[in-house]
Amino acid sequence: MDDAPPDLASLARRAGDAVSRGDLEAFLEMVDPEVEFTSMIAEMEGETYRGHDGVRRWWAAVREAFEEGVWDYQDIRGEGELAVARLRIEGRLRGIEVAQTMWQAFRVRDGLALWWGFYRTEEEALEAVGLGG
């Protein structure tokens, strides 16, 4: 069950749908031009991505790694401009069928994603945005 403001839950689901469809332009429409984030998929590079140019570099890395994939946002919780979601990704990663569950913490500003991070545990994601107990 989602326990996030409707706009946060909607943003997460629309973003997941855009990534699943391979629609970069639709994804960019949901991202603040000053966005900053890291990625577990591209974590070997250790890069912090910034701005729409960073989103494009991340997108290229994800699309290169995933031949196909479905990003399913579940159990979205949050308050104000902060949220955490369980994210299930299923698809083919470099030719191998994968199903991965991770947690994503994110912050929005004026309805656009300003920051996000991916985490291996829910506790890490909650702590990242100060929603932990």
Summary of the structure (lengths in Angstrom):
residues: 133
radius of gyration: 13.7
end to end distance: 18.8
largest distance: 39.7
contacts: 397
relative contact order: 0.19
helix: 35%
strand: 44%
